[in-house]
Amino acid sequence: MIRHTRPSQRWFGLVAALLFIALPVQADDIEPEPYVEEAVEPEPEPEVEAGYRVKNTTAAANKGPSVGSKIYDCAVLRPFGFAATLLGAVFFVPVAVLASASGMEGVEAAWEIFVAAQVRNTFTRPLGDF
């Protein structure tokens, strides 16, 4: 059995398709909100009780990287950094040959990009500090 659609349903589909084609919204038509820099409020002074300063626990808790970021850095990023160091050392050799045409500055720049930056990122960067 074949179902016939009503003529009004066809017209509705046609009008909707024409509106989608004829009235596209472009990014230039939308006004962006003006950027307003928010004022940073200073941290409140710690309370003084009987001559002793009470430690601000929120400021002390926010210092340094979290345990999760340290674990992620140690388990994922450091092994990838070690592999990037080895790969950079392999790629340094042909790049140094090509860079030697510009003198010692080119070889030093290649060393910095391919090897030294990877070594610093992998071995001397503090744990959890991205």
N, C-alpha and C positions, 0 to 999 in steps of 0.2 A: 504494500500500500504506500503510495507516494503522498507525502505531506506537502501541502502548499503553504507558503508563507503569505501572510497578509501584505498587501501593498504598503501599508504604513510601516511595517518592519523594514522593508527594503529601503524606503525613503529615509528612515532613521539611520540606517547603516550608511547610506550614501552621504547624508548630511554630516554625520560624525567623521567619515573619512575625509570629506572636503575641509572640515574645520581643522583636523589634524595636519593636513597638508598646507592650508592657507594661513594658519595662525601659529607658526612656530614661535616659541619664546627663545630669544637669543640672550646670551649673557650680557650683551651690551645694553639690553633693555632694562635690566634689573639694576637698581641703584644700590651700591654697596653701603653698608653702614659706616659712618666715619669712625676712624680709629681713635679711640680715647685711651690714653695710657692711664692705668689705674695707679693711684698713689699707694706706695708701699708703707704700711703702718709699722712703726718701730715696735720691737718686742717690748712687752711691759717689763718694768724694773722688777727684779725679784723682791719678794717681801723680806723684811728684816724682822726677825723674832729674837728678842733678848740679845741683841748684838751679833747674831749669826745670820748670814745670808742663806736663804733657802734656795737650793739648786732648782733651776728651771728644767723640769724633766722633759718637756717637749723639745727644747733646744738640744739637750744632751742626747735624746733618742734619735734625732735627725742627723747627727754627725756620722759621716762615714757610710760606706755602702752596706746594703742589707745582706743577710746571710744567703738569701736566694740568688742575689746577683753574684756573690762570690762563688757559689756552687756552679752556677751557669758559666761563669768565666773559667773556672778550673776544669769543668767537665767537657765543655763544648768549645769555647773560644781559644783556649791555650793550645789544644791539639791542632786546631785549624791554623793557628798562628805558627806553630812549629812546621806544619806542612807548607805554609806560605813562605817561611824562611828558607826551607830547602828548595822549593820551586824557584824562589827569587835568586838563590845562589846559582842554580842551573841556568836560568835565563840571563844572569848577569854576564856570563862569559861571552856569548855572541853580541850582546849589546855593548859590552866594553870594547870589543873589536871595532864595532861600527862607530862608537863614540870617540875612539882614540884619534879619529881624523880631526876632531876639534880640539885636541890637546888634552892635557891632564884635567881640565875643568869638566869636560864631558864624562870622563871616566869616574871622577869623584861624584858627579851628579848621578850617574847610573848606579854607583855603589850605594849612595844615600837612598835612592828610591827603591832599588831592588833588594838590598840586603840590610842596611843599617836600620831603616825604619821598621822593618819586620822584626829584627832582633830586639829593638827597643819595645815594640808593642807586645812581643811574646815574653821576654825575659825580665825586663826592668820595670814595666808598668805595674803599679800596685794592684793587688788582687781585688776585683770587683769595680775598679775605676775605669769606666769606658771612655 
